[in-house]
Amino acid sequence: MSIVKQLDKRSGITYAYESLSHWDKEKKQSRSTRRLIGRVDDKTGEIIATDGRGRKESSGDGETFRVKRGRIPSLSVSRQFFGATYLLDKIGEKIGIIDDLRSCFPNNFKTILSIAYFLILEENNPLFRFGHWDRLHRHPFGGDIPSQRSSELFASITEEQRQKFFRLQGRRRSQDEYWAYDSTSISSYSECLSQVRHGKNKDNEQLPQLNLLLLFGEKSNLPFYYRKLAGNIPDVKTVQVLLRDLDVLGYPKVKLVTDRGFYSTDNVNGLYKSHVKFLMGASTSLSFVKKVIESVKGTIRDWSHYNDKYDLYACSQTIEWDYTQIRPNKGDTLKGSRRMYLHLYYNADKAVEDSRKFNLRMTALSQELQSGKRKAEHEKDYGKYFEVTQTQVRCIRVTAKQAVMDEAKSRFGYFVLLSNEVKTSEMALEIYRNKDVVEKSFGNIKERLNGRRMLVSSEASLEGKLFVEFIALIHLSYIKKQMSEKDLFKQYTTQGLLDEVDLIECFNEPGKALFVGEVLQKQRQIYKDMNVQAPNVISSLG
């Protein structure tokens, strides 16, 4: 049950209605009925009771009764599922989501939380199913949120509110931890979104897309910033804008960890210029990396370089980075050197896998050339690895450039990390491997939160829906972190854990405290593993 306010354009009066949802068995849809309960006072915002025809209800002595603002108290006993939404509430309190949302969205934070909870608990279900879920669950908003209402909410979320939330959440993250930075592509069927473009789709889907960038704390495993951009913008072009955004948000002592897709000379120079500490993957085909590989090729597989923790060989070198900074105000270019740590790793299993993939790729390229079915995106590799000639009988002769292939094979099994802070190869690898939390979180967005293809009709709705999904992602990331630390994935999936506590019921009777049903020992253990207090008889959800 919820209160709906609607303006009558003919009279200029805003009326308040009690909206009751029910399930239509014949049409198999959620339906709602409305009952007029009063008109809204323009000055005070209070709901003034009427008899249904616009007249105020009065007592016998002429006194007018006014209905207080807010939800109409329940007049009957209700029973709803409670345990999972209670868990999400406590997580939100613990990591500051509720306080930060209340600060940024004082009028809508409960609606945002309820939609986020629905996305988490009703995996892959569309939002028009919210009414059914509302009748079964106790949640912050406490009423149905029809599709039109959720669309209006998405469109109302402003850039200023989002940036304020990012700023507040960023301050809650440890300033001493590295922040993992990565991107993903989200396909869309919409033709009216300006940033939806054809680009390199990371899911190999033949649909236009937009790209989503995400920033995670590696110790907290929690996201606190995201940005969307056009689908045809490559990763390497995004770092400079990220540095500008982080400066605007006021984040001090930034430390970034990225994969090699973000490497470029300009980006490294920009990170040095902004005094940002970084750990970055890089290609082994870079000239200065090749020199290091060549210098250690005969010794890197010695036992003294073996790391039993990661079952690979590693070594580190201090190198000089040729720093360049263009100063447009002075009209000159500042040049110098900066200290950099290069960490080189060799993995025998990776060498075998690299060789297998290379041979398969060369075979595919050769077949494309011989059949005449060349692909535009492969033209660079055709010329790099093969000589193609036309014979007199109009046959195509394809000859491998063996020296070039051998040079590529000489780097199989190697990978490299660059940093201006981390000095040891083991610490660098540990930090870098923690970055996969970002990639797993992208899976949460696309799969659990129904975000693989964005079905929205406007830019504003897209921004708002992404933000609410981001709120859900923070909760999910906390749960996954605790499950990993407590080794709970041997017993539950994420959905299985939430389903287990979702069975806990609450009973609401007018004039009495909220009564929570039975909580089993294994359910109490889940709350303990999540570092929150198990529910008891309480009077309010807050």
TORVO-365098 format. One record per residue (C-alpha): x, y, z; residue number from 1. Coordinates in steps of 0.02 Angstrom, whole numbers, plus 32768, in hexadecimal, padded with zeros to 4 digits. Each point is the difference from the previous one (the first is absolute). Example, Ala and Ser with C-alpha at 12.3 -4.5 7.8 and 13.67 -1.06 7.14 Angstrom:
2
{rec {8267, 7F1F, 8186}, 1}
{rec {8045, 80AC, 7FDF}, 2}
This chain:
542
{rec {8000, 8000, 8000}, 1}
{rec {8043, 80AD, 7FD2}, 2}
{rec {7FC7, 80B4, 7FF3}, 3}
{rec {7FF8, 804A, 7F4F}, 4}
{rec {7FEE, 80BB, 7FE3}, 5}
{rec {7FB7, 803F, 7F5B}, 6}
{rec {7FDF, 80B1, 7FC1}, 7}
{rec {7F56, 8024, 7FB2}, 8}
{rec {802F, 8078, 7F73}, 9}
{rec {7F4E, 8040, 7FEE}, 10}
{rec {7FEB, 8038, 80B5}, 11}
{rec {80B6, 8013, 8031}, 12}
{rec {7FE3, 7F93, 809A}, 13}
{rec {8078, 7F73, 8030}, 14}
{rec {7FA3, 7F68, 8041}, 15}
{rec {8046, 7F70, 8068}, 16}
{rec {7FCD, 7F4E, 7FDD}, 17}
{rec {801D, 7F5D, 805C}, 18}
{rec {8047, 7F84, 7F81}, 19}
{rec {7FE3, 7F46, 801F}, 20}
{rec {8056, 7F7F, 7F91}, 21}
{rec {7FBC, 7F55, 7FD5}, 22}
{rec {8024, 7F73, 7F87}, 23}
{rec {7F8B, 7FE9, 7F6C}, 24}
{rec {7FF8, 7F43, 7FE6}, 25}
{rec {7FAD, 800D, 7F56}, 26}
{rec {8078, 807F, 7FB3}, 27}
{rec {8091, 7FC1, 8069}, 28}
{rec {8036, 80B1, 8028}, 29}
{rec {8014, 806B, 8098}, 30}
{rec {7F6F, 807C, 800F}, 31}
{rec {7FDA, 808D, 8079}, 32}
{rec {7F62, 8057, 803B}, 33}
{rec {7FF5, 80AE, 8048}, 34}
{rec {7F90, 804C, 8086}, 35}
{rec {7FF6, 80BC, 801A}, 36}
{rec {8031, 802F, 80B1}, 37}
{rec {8013, 80BD, 7FF4}, 38}
{rec {804B, 809A, 7FB0}, 39}
{rec {80B1, 8040, 801C}, 40}
{rec {8012, 80AC, 8051}, 41}
{rec {8071, 8069, 7F8E}, 42}
{rec {8051, 805B, 8092}, 43}
{rec {8015, 7F7B, 8086}, 44}
{rec {8002, 7F64, 7F96}, 45}
{rec {7F84, 7FAE, 8076}, 46}
{rec {7F79, 7F8C, 7FBE}, 47}
{rec {7F54, 8047, 8027}, 48}
{rec {7F79, 7F7A, 8006}, 49}
{rec {7F6C, 8013, 7F88}, 50}
{rec {7F62, 7F9E, 7FE2}, 51}
{rec {8037, 7FD5, 7F4F}, 52}
{rec {7FB1, 8098, 7FAC}, 53}
{rec {807D, 8084, 8037}, 54}
{rec {7FAB, 8034, 80A5}, 55}
{rec {805A, 7FFA, 80A6}, 56}
{rec {7FBC, 7F85, 8080}, 57}
{rec {7FC2, 8056, 809C}, 58}
{rec {7FC5, 7FC9, 80AA}, 59}
{rec {7F57, 802E, 8044}, 60}
{rec {8043, 809E, 8054}, 61}
{rec {804E, 803F, 7F5F}, 62}
{rec {80B3, 7FCB, 8028}, 63}
{rec {8067, 7FCC, 7F68}, 64}
{rec {806B, 7F63, 800B}, 65}
{rec {80A8, 7FFD, 7FA9}, 66}
{rec {805D, 7F63, 7FCE}, 67}
{rec {80B7, 8005, 802E}, 68}
{rec {8084, 7FF1, 7F78}, 69}
{rec {804D, 7F57, 7FE0}, 70}
{rec {7FC9, 7F4E, 7FEA}, 71}
{rec {7F51, 7FD0, 803B}, 72}
{rec {8013, 7F8D, 8098}, 73}
{rec {7FD5, 7F4B, 7FE1}, 74}
{rec {7F5A, 7FCD, 804B}, 75}
{rec {801D, 7F46, 7FF0}, 76}
{rec {8083, 7F80, 802E}, 77}
{rec {807F, 7FE0, 7F75}, 78}
{rec {8087, 7F7E, 7FE8}, 79}
{rec {8095, 801F, 7F8C}, 80}
{rec {80AC, 7FBB, 7FDC}, 81}
{rec {8080, 8064, 805E}, 82}
{rec {80AA, 7FAE, 8016}, 83}
{rec {8056, 802E, 7F5C}, 84}
{rec {7FC8, 80B6, 7FFB}, 85}
{rec {8033, 800F, 80B7}, 86}
{rec {80AE, 7FC0, 7FD0}, 87}
{rec {800D, 807F, 7F72}, 88}
{rec {7FC7, 808B, 8076}, 89}
{rec {8088, 7FD4, 807E}, 90}
{rec {8085, 7FF7, 7F78}, 91}
{rec {7FCA, 80AC, 7FC2}, 92}
{rec {800E, 8045, 80AF}, 93}
{rec {80AA, 7FB0, 801C}, 94}
{rec {8056, 8042, 7F64}, 95}
{rec {7FA7, 80A8, 7FFC}, 96}
{rec {7F90, 7FE9, 7F68}, 97}
{rec {7F60, 802F, 805B}, 98}
{rec {804B, 809D, 804F}, 99}
{rec {804D, 8038, 7F5B}, 100}
{rec {7F60, 7FE0, 7F9D}, 101}
{rec {7F9A, 805D, 8083}, 102}
{rec {8078, 8094, 7FEF}, 103}
{rec {7FF7, 8001, 7F41}, 104}
{rec {7F4A, 7FCA, 7FE6}, 105}
{rec {7F9E, 8035, 809C}, 106}
{rec {7F57, 7FE3, 7FAB}, 107}
{rec {8027, 7F64, 7F9A}, 108}
{rec {8085, 7F9C, 805B}, 109}
{rec {7F84, 7F7D, 803E}, 110}
{rec {7FBD, 7FE7, 7F50}, 111}
{rec {80B1, 7FEC, 7FBD}, 112}
{rec {8028, 7F80, 8087}, 113}
{rec {7F62, 7F9B, 7FE1}, 114}
{rec {8020, 7FF4, 7F44}, 115}
{rec {80B5, 7FCF, 8023}, 116}
{rec {7FC5, 7F79, 8078}, 117}
{rec {7F87, 7FBF, 7F7C}, 118}
{rec {808C, 7FF5, 7F7F}, 119}
{rec {806C, 7F9F, 807B}, 120}
{rec {7F7D, 7F86, 8041}, 121}
{rec {7F9B, 7FE6, 7F60}, 122}
{rec {808F, 7FCD, 7F8E}, 123}
{rec {7FDC, 802D, 7F49}, 124}
{rec {7F49, 802C, 8021}, 125}
{rec {7FC1, 809E, 7FA7}, 126}
{rec {7FC6, 8094, 8068}, 127}
{rec {7F48, 7FEB, 7FD1}, 128}
{rec {8004, 7F6B, 8079}, 129}
{rec {8022, 8077, 8092}, 130}
{rec {7F4A, 8003, 8037}, 131}
{rec {7FFF, 7F44, 801B}, 132}
{rec {80A3, 8009, 8062}, 133}
{rec {7FBF, 8093, 8068}, 134}
{rec {7F6B, 7F9C, 8040}, 135}
{rec {8074, 7F78, 8040}, 136}
{rec {8090, 8066, 8048}, 137}
{rec {801B, 8089, 8080}, 138}
{rec {8075, 8083, 7FB6}, 139}
{rec {8032, 80B7, 801C}, 140}
{rec {7F7D, 8051, 7F8F}, 141}
{rec {7F76, 7F91, 8042}, 142}
{rec {7F8E, 8003, 7F68}, 143}
{rec {7FF1, 7FD9, 7F47}, 144}
{rec {806F, 805D, 7F84}, 145}
{rec {7FAA, 7FF4, 7F56}, 146}
{rec {8069, 8003, 7F61}, 147}
{rec {7FCF, 80B5, 7FDD}, 148}
{rec {8036, 8033, 80AF}, 149}
{rec {80AA, 7FAA, 7FEF}, 150}
{rec {801A, 8052, 7F55}, 151}
{rec {7FDA, 80AA, 804C}, 152}
{rec {807C, 7FDC, 808B}, 153}
{rec {808A, 7FD0, 7F86}, 154}
{rec {7FE3, 809F, 7F9B}, 155}
{rec {8003, 806D, 809D}, 156}
{rec {80B0, 7FCC, 803A}, 157}
{rec {8074, 8091, 7FD6}, 158}
{rec {80BA, 8004, 7FDB}, 159}
{rec {801C, 806E, 8098}, 160}
{rec {7FAF, 7F7F, 8072}, 161}
{rec {8066, 7F71, 7FB6}, 162}
{rec {80A4, 805F, 8011}, 163}
{rec {7FD8, 802B, 80B5}, 164}
{rec {7FE0, 7F48, 8024}, 165}
{rec {80A5, 7FCE, 7FAD}, 166}
{rec {805A, 8082, 8069}, 167}
{rec {7FB3, 7FC3, 80A3}, 168}
{rec {8020, 7F49, 7FD8}, 169}
{rec {80B3, 8022, 7FC9}, 170}
{rec {8028, 804E, 80A8}, 171}
{rec {7FCB, 7F5E, 8054}, 172}
{rec {8080, 7F99, 7F9F}, 173}
{rec {80AF, 7FE8, 8042}, 174}
{rec {8077, 8080, 7FB6}, 175}
{rec {8090, 7F85, 8011}, 176}
{rec {7FB5, 7F7A, 7F8E}, 177}
{rec {8011, 7FED, 7F45}, 178}
{rec {7F66, 8023, 7F98}, 179}
{rec {7FDD, 7F84, 7F75}, 180}
{rec {7FC8, 8053, 7F5E}, 181}
{rec {7FB2, 7FA1, 7F6F}, 182}
{rec {7F79, 8009, 7F7D}, 183}
{rec {7F79, 7F97, 7FB0}, 184}
{rec {7F87, 8011, 7F6F}, 185}
{rec {7F43, 8000, 8016}, 186}
{rec {7F99, 7FDA, 7F65}, 187}
{rec {7F61, 8061, 7FDC}, 188}
{rec {7F6C, 7FF1, 7F8B}, 189}
{rec {7FD7, 80B8, 8014}, 190}
{rec {8017, 8071, 7F68}, 191}
{rec {7FE5, 80A4, 805B}, 192}
{rec {8096, 7FFF, 8076}, 193}
{rec {808C, 8070, 7FC4}, 194}
{rec {808F, 7F9B, 804A}, 195}
{rec {7FCA, 7F57, 7FBA}, 196}
{rec {8080, 7FD8, 7F7A}, 197}
{rec {804B, 7F69, 7FA9}, 198}
{rec {80A9, 7FD9, 804C}, 199}
{rec {806B, 7F70, 803E}, 200}
{rec {7F7E, 7F9E, 8060}, 201}
{rec {804D, 7F9B, 808E}, 202}
{rec {7F70, 7F82, 7FF9}, 203}
{rec {8014, 7FEB, 7F43}, 204}
{rec {7F4C, 8038, 7FE3}, 205}
{rec {7FD3, 8050, 7F5A}, 206}
{rec {7F9F, 808F, 8050}, 207}
{rec {8027, 80B8, 801C}, 208}
{rec {803D, 8020, 80AF}, 209}
{rec {8036, 807C, 8083}, 210}
{rec {8098, 7FE9, 806F}, 211}
{rec {7FFD, 8002, 80BD}, 212}
{rec {8099, 8028, 806A}, 213}
{rec {8007, 7FCB, 80B6}, 214}
{rec {8073, 802A, 8092}, 215}
{rec {8013, 7F85, 8091}, 216}
{rec {805E, 8001, 80A4}, 217}
{rec {806E, 7F65, 8002}, 218}
{rec {7FFE, 7FE9, 80BE}, 219}
{rec {7F49, 802A, 8019}, 220}
{rec {7FCD, 7FA9, 7F5D}, 221}
{rec {7F7A, 8086, 7FF1}, 222}
{rec {7FDD, 806F, 7F68}, 223}
{rec {7FEF, 80BA, 801E}, 224}
{rec {8006, 8052, 7F54}, 225}
{rec {7FC8, 7FDB, 7F4F}, 226}
{rec {7FF2, 805D, 7F5D}, 227}
{rec {7FAE, 7FD5, 7F5B}, 228}
{rec {8042, 8036, 7F57}, 229}
{rec {7FE4, 7FE1, 7F48}, 230}
{rec {8014, 7F4D, 7FC7}, 231}
{rec {8085, 8027, 7F7E}, 232}
{rec {807D, 804F, 807A}, 233}
{rec {8093, 7F8B, 8026}, 234}
{rec {803E, 7FE6, 80B3}, 235}
{rec {80A4, 8059, 7FE0}, 236}
{rec {7FA5, 80A5, 7FE0}, 237}
{rec {7FA7, 8003, 80A9}, 238}
{rec {808E, 8015, 807E}, 239}
{rec {8018, 80BB, 7FEA}, 240}
{rec {7F47, 8021, 801C}, 241}
{rec {8003, 7F8E, 8098}, 242}
{rec {808E, 8066, 804C}, 243}
{rec {7F9C, 809F, 7FE4}, 244}
{rec {7F66, 7FB4, 8051}, 245}
{rec {8061, 7FC3, 8097}, 246}
{rec {8048, 80AE, 8016}, 247}
{rec {7F51, 804E, 7FF7}, 248}
{rec {7FBF, 7F82, 8080}, 249}
{rec {808E, 8030, 8075}, 250}
{rec {804A, 7F52, 8017}, 251}
{rec {80AF, 8010, 804C}, 252}
{rec {8092, 7F86, 7FF0}, 253}
{rec {7FB9, 7F9F, 7F6D}, 254}
{rec {8048, 7F54, 7FD8}, 255}
{rec {7FC5, 7FA9, 7F62}, 256}
{rec {8015, 7F4E, 7FBF}, 257}
{rec {7FD0, 7FE0, 7F4A}, 258}
{rec {801B, 7F7C, 7F7B}, 259}
{rec {8069, 801B, 7F65}, 260}
{rec {7F6D, 8041, 7F9B}, 261}
{rec {8018, 80A7, 805A}, 262}
{rec {80BB, 800C, 7FDC}, 263}
{rec {8042, 808B, 7F92}, 264}
{rec {8093, 8078, 800C}, 265}
{rec {7F89, 8093, 8016}, 266}
{rec {7FA2, 7FA8, 808C}, 267}
{rec {809F, 7FD5, 8060}, 268}
{rec {803E, 80B4, 7FEC}, 269}
{rec {7F55, 803D, 803C}, 270}
{rec {8008, 7F91, 809B}, 271}
{rec {80AD, 8042, 802B}, 272}
{rec {7FC7, 80B2, 7FE3}, 273}
{rec {7F6A, 7FE9, 8073}, 274}
{rec {806D, 7FAD, 8086}, 275}
{rec {7F93, 7F64, 7FF8}, 276}
{rec {804A, 7F5C, 803B}, 277}
{rec {7FDE, 7F74, 7F84}, 278}
{rec {8015, 7F49, 7FD9}, 279}
{rec {7FDF, 7FDB, 7F49}, 280}
{rec {8008, 7F6C, 7F8D}, 281}
{rec {8060, 801A, 7F5E}, 282}
{rec {8023, 7FA3, 7F5E}, 283}
{rec {809D, 7F97, 7FEF}, 284}
{rec {8014, 8046, 7F50}, 285}
{rec {8038, 80AB, 8043}, 286}
{rec {80B5, 8021, 7FD2}, 287}
{rec {803D, 801F, 80B2}, 288}
{rec {7FA6, 7F62, 803C}, 289}
{rec {8050, 7F9A, 7F75}, 290}
{rec {80AC, 8039, 803B}, 291}
{rec {7FDE, 7FC6, 80B0}, 292}
{rec {7FBC, 7F57, 7FC3}, 293}
{rec {809B, 7FE8, 7F96}, 294}
{rec {8073, 802B, 8091}, 295}
{rec {7FB2, 7F81, 8079}, 296}
{rec {7FCC, 7F76, 7F88}, 297}
{rec {808F, 7F8F, 8034}, 298}
{rec {7FEA, 8015, 80BC}, 299}
{rec {7F48, 8025, 8028}, 300}
{rec {7FD8, 7F46, 800E}, 301}
{rec {8086, 7FE6, 8085}, 302}
{rec {7FC0, 7FC0, 80A7}, 303}
{rec {802E, 80A4, 8054}, 304}
{rec {7F77, 8058, 7F9B}, 305}
{rec {7F7A, 7F7D, 8022}, 306}
{rec {7F66, 8038, 8063}, 307}
{rec {7FAB, 7F6A, 804E}, 308}
{rec {7F68, 8066, 8035}, 309}
{rec {7FCE, 8023, 7F4B}, 310}
{rec {8062, 7F71, 7FAD}, 311}
{rec {8060, 806E, 7F86}, 312}
{rec {80A6, 8058, 7FEA}, 313}
{rec {8014, 80BA, 8022}, 314}
{rec {8083, 8088, 8004}, 315}
{rec {7FFE, 80BD, 8011}, 316}
{rec {8069, 808D, 7FBA}, 317}
{rec {8007, 80BB, 801F}, 318}
{rec {7FF9, 805E, 7F5B}, 319}
{rec {7FF9, 80B5, 7FCA}, 320}
{rec {7F62, 8040, 7FAE}, 321}
{rec {8017, 8089, 7F7D}, 322}
{rec {7F87, 8081, 8044}, 323}
{rec {7FB5, 8085, 7F8F}, 324}
{rec {7F89, 808D, 802F}, 325}
{rec {7FBD, 807E, 7F84}, 326}
{rec {7FE9, 80AB, 8052}, 327}
{rec {7F8B, 8063, 7F8E}, 328}
{rec {8005, 809D, 806D}, 329}
{rec {80BC, 800C, 7FF0}, 330}
{rec {8005, 7FBC, 7F4F}, 331}
{rec {8083, 7F7C, 8026}, 332}
{rec {8015, 7F48, 802B}, 333}
{rec {8048, 7FC6, 80A5}, 334}
{rec {806A, 7F63, 7FF2}, 335}
{rec {8054, 7F97, 8084}, 336}
{rec {8007, 7F53, 804C}, 337}
{rec {7F95, 7FAD, 8084}, 338}
{rec {8024, 7F63, 8063}, 339}
{rec {7F97, 7F69, 7FD4}, 340}
{rec {7FFC, 7F4B, 803C}, 341}
{rec {7FEC, 7F7A, 7F7A}, 342}
{rec {7FC5, 7F57, 803F}, 343}
{rec {8016, 7F6F, 7F86}, 344}
{rec {7FAD, 7F56, 8015}, 345}
{rec {8011, 7F5A, 7FA5}, 346}
{rec {7F80, 7F73, 800A}, 347}
{rec {8022, 7F5C, 7FA5}, 348}
{rec {7F47, 7FD4, 7FF4}, 349}
{rec {7FDD, 80AB, 7FB6}, 350}
{rec {808A, 7FE3, 7F7F}, 351}
{rec {7FAC, 7F60, 7FC6}, 352}
{rec {7F55, 8054, 7FF8}, 353}
{rec {8047, 8097, 7FA4}, 354}
{rec {804F, 7F8D, 7F80}, 355}
{rec {7F5D, 7FA0, 7FE5}, 356}
{rec {7F9B, 80A0, 7FE8}, 357}
{rec {8084, 8048, 7F8B}, 358}
{rec {8001, 7F66, 7F90}, 359}
{rec {7F42, 7FFE, 7FF6}, 360}
{rec {7FFD, 80B9, 7FD4}, 361}
{rec {8085, 7FED, 7F79}, 362}
{rec {7F9E, 7F6E, 7FB5}, 363}
{rec {7F60, 8068, 7FFD}, 364}
{rec {8059, 8094, 7FAE}, 365}
{rec {804F, 7F90, 7F7D}, 366}
{rec {7F58, 7FB2, 7FD4}, 367}
{rec {7FB0, 80AC, 7FEF}, 368}
{rec {8089, 8034, 7F87}, 369}
{rec {7FFB, 7F61, 7F98}, 370}
{rec {7F42, 8004, 7FF2}, 371}
{rec {7FFF, 80B8, 7FD3}, 372}
{rec {7F8A, 8024, 8092}, 373}
{rec {806A, 8086, 8052}, 374}
{rec {7FC0, 805F, 8098}, 375}
{rec {8021, 80BA, 8011}, 376}
{rec {802E, 7FF2, 80B8}, 377}
{rec {8088, 7F80, 7FD7}, 378}
{rec {8059, 8062, 7F76}, 379}
{rec {808B, 8038, 8074}, 380}
{rec {8028, 7F4C, 8033}, 381}
{rec {7FF9, 7FC2, 7F4C}, 382}
{rec {808D, 8075, 7FD0}, 383}
{rec {8061, 7FE0, 80A0}, 384}
{rec {8008, 7F42, 7FFA}, 385}
{rec {7FE8, 7FCE, 7F49}, 386}
{rec {803C, 8022, 7F4F}, 387}
{rec {7F70, 7FF2, 7F84}, 388}
{rec {8021, 7FE9, 7F46}, 389}
{rec {7F91, 7FDD, 7F69}, 390}
{rec {8038, 7F70, 7F8E}, 391}
{rec {7FE9, 7FFB, 7F43}, 392}
{rec {7F6D, 7F89, 800F}, 393}
{rec {7FA7, 807B, 8073}, 394}
{rec {8028, 7F9F, 809D}, 395}
{rec {802E, 8057, 80A3}, 396}
{rec {80A5, 7FCE, 804E}, 397}
{rec {8013, 8023, 80BA}, 398}
{rec {80AF, 7FF9, 804B}, 399}
{rec {8023, 8016, 80BA}, 400}
{rec {807D, 8083, 803C}, 401}
{rec {8056, 7F84, 8071}, 402}
{rec {807B, 807B, 804C}, 403}
{rec {7F71, 8070, 8039}, 404}
{rec {7FA2, 7F6B, 8047}, 405}
{rec {809B, 7FC4, 805D}, 406}
{rec {8018, 80AC, 804B}, 407}
{rec {7F4D, 7FFD, 8041}, 408}
{rec {8016, 7F51, 8046}, 409}
{rec {809A, 8036, 8060}, 410}
{rec {7F8E, 8062, 8076}, 411}
{rec {7F82, 7F76, 8021}, 412}
{rec {7FE5, 7FE0, 80B9}, 413}
{rec {8038, 80AE, 8035}, 414}
{rec {7F98, 808E, 8045}, 415}
{rec {8034, 80A6, 804C}, 416}
{rec {7FC3, 807E, 8081}, 417}
{rec {803B, 80B4, 8011}, 418}
{rec {7FF8, 806B, 809D}, 419}
{rec {8043, 80A2, 8047}, 420}
{rec {7FE9, 7FC1, 80B3}, 421}
{rec {7FFD, 7F42, 8016}, 422}
{rec {80B3, 7FC0, 8009}, 423}
{rec {7FEC, 7F43, 8011}, 424}
{rec {7FBD, 7F88, 7F7D}, 425}
{rec {7F99, 7F9B, 807C}, 426}
{rec {7FA5, 8096, 8049}, 427}
{rec {7FE0, 8044, 7F51}, 428}
{rec {7FB4, 7F5C, 7FC8}, 429}
{rec {7F94, 7FF1, 809C}, 430}
{rec {7FB8, 80AF, 7FE5}, 431}
{rec {7FE4, 7FE1, 7F48}, 432}
{rec {7FA8, 7F59, 8017}, 433}
{rec {7F86, 8050, 8079}, 434}
{rec {7FC6, 8069, 7F6E}, 435}
{rec {7F93, 7F70, 7FC3}, 436}
{rec {7F7F, 803A, 8080}, 437}
{rec {7FD4, 8087, 7F80}, 438}
{rec {7FE6, 7F82, 7F74}, 439}
{rec {7F92, 7F94, 8070}, 440}
{rec {7F9B, 8099, 802F}, 441}
{rec {7FDF, 8025, 7F49}, 442}
{rec {7FB6, 7F51, 7FF9}, 443}
{rec {7F8E, 8032, 808F}, 444}
{rec {7FC4, 8098, 7FA0}, 445}
{rec {7FDD, 7FA0, 7F61}, 446}
{rec {7FB8, 7F60, 8046}, 447}
{rec {7FB7, 8018, 80AE}, 448}
{rec {7FC8, 80B4, 7FE9}, 449}
{rec {7FB0, 7FE7, 7F55}, 450}
{rec {8078, 807B, 7FAF}, 451}
{rec {8047, 7FA1, 7F6C}, 452}
{rec {7F8E, 8061, 7F8A}, 453}
{rec {7FBE, 80A9, 8036}, 454}
{rec {7F48, 8014, 7FD0}, 455}
{rec {7FE6, 80B9, 8021}, 456}
{rec {7FBA, 808A, 7F93}, 457}
{rec {8060, 809B, 8038}, 458}
{rec {80AA, 8038, 803B}, 459}
{rec {7FBA, 8036, 80A9}, 460}
{rec {7FAE, 7F58, 801E}, 461}
{rec {80A1, 7FA7, 7FD0}, 462}
{rec {8065, 8067, 807B}, 463}
{rec {7F83, 7FE2, 808B}, 464}
{rec {7FEF, 7F46, 7FE3}, 465}
{rec {80BD, 7FEB, 7FFC}, 466}
{rec {800D, 805D, 80A5}, 467}
{rec {7F7D, 7F91, 8057}, 468}
{rec {8057, 7F65, 7FBC}, 469}
{rec {80A2, 8047, 8045}, 470}
{rec {7FB1, 800B, 80AD}, 471}
{rec {7FCD, 7F4A, 7FF0}, 472}
{rec {80B1, 7FD4, 7FC8}, 473}
{rec {804C, 804A, 809E}, 474}
{rec {7F91, 7F90, 806C}, 475}
{rec {8028, 7F67, 7F96}, 476}
{rec {80BB, 8024, 8006}, 477}
{rec {7FFC, 8007, 80BD}, 478}
{rec {7FA4, 7F59, 8009}, 479}
{rec {8079, 7FAC, 7F87}, 480}
{rec {8096, 8042, 8061}, 481}
{rec {7FBE, 7FBB, 80A4}, 482}
{rec {7FD3, 7F5B, 7FAF}, 483}
{rec {80B1, 7FEF, 7FBC}, 484}
{rec {8051, 802C, 80A6}, 485}
{rec {7F91, 7F86, 8060}, 486}
{rec {800F, 7F79, 7F7A}, 487}
{rec {7F43, 7FFA, 7FEB}, 488}
{rec {8001, 7FD8, 7F47}, 489}
{rec {8018, 7F49, 8030}, 490}
{rec {7F53, 8005, 804F}, 491}
{rec {7F9F, 8084, 7F9E}, 492}
{rec {7FF5, 805F, 7F5F}, 493}
{rec {7FE0, 80BA, 8017}, 494}
{rec {7F49, 7FE5, 7FD4}, 495}
{rec {7FF7, 7F68, 8070}, 496}
{rec {8040, 8062, 8096}, 497}
{rec {7F83, 808C, 7FE3}, 498}
{rec {7F73, 7F82, 7FEA}, 499}
{rec {802D, 7FAD, 80A6}, 500}
{rec {7FE9, 809F, 8066}, 501}
{rec {7F6F, 803C, 7F94}, 502}
{rec {7F95, 7F78, 804F}, 503}
{rec {7FFA, 805F, 80A5}, 504}
{rec {7F55, 8052, 8014}, 505}
{rec {7FC2, 8096, 8061}, 506}
{rec {7F51, 8021, 8043}, 507}
{rec {7FB7, 80AE, 8009}, 508}
{rec {7F67, 8025, 806C}, 509}
{rec {7FBF, 80B3, 8019}, 510}
{rec {8033, 804B, 80A6}, 511}
{rec {8082, 7F79, 8024}, 512}
{rec {80BA, 7FED, 7FE3}, 513}
{rec {8038, 7FA6, 7F63}, 514}
{rec {8013, 7F47, 8029}, 515}
{rec {8086, 7F98, 7FAA}, 516}
{rec {7FE1, 7F48, 7FE4}, 517}
{rec {8075, 7F6F, 8024}, 518}
{rec {80B8, 8019, 7FD8}, 519}
{rec {805D, 7F5B, 7FED}, 520}
{rec {80B2, 7FE7, 803A}, 521}
{rec {8046, 7FF4, 7F4F}, 522}
{rec {7FA8, 80A3, 7FD6}, 523}
{rec {804E, 8053, 8099}, 524}
{rec {80A9, 7FC0, 7FC6}, 525}
{rec {7FE6, 8054, 7F56}, 526}
{rec {7FE0, 80A7, 8054}, 527}
{rec {809A, 7FE6, 806B}, 528}
{rec {8069, 7FD9, 7F66}, 529}
{rec {7FBD, 809F, 7FB0}, 530}
{rec {8038, 8060, 809D}, 531}
{rec {7F50, 803C, 802A}, 532}
{rec {7F8D, 7FE0, 8095}, 533}
{rec {7F7D, 7F7A, 7FE5}, 534}
{rec {7F4C, 8043, 800B}, 535}
{rec {7F9C, 7FF6, 80A0}, 536}
{rec {7F55, 8049, 802C}, 537}
{rec {800F, 80B4, 7FC6}, 538}
{rec {7F8C, 8094, 7FF0}, 539}
{rec {8039, 8049, 7F5C}, 540}
{rec {806D, 7FE4, 7F67}, 541}
{rec {803F, 80B2, 800A}, 542}
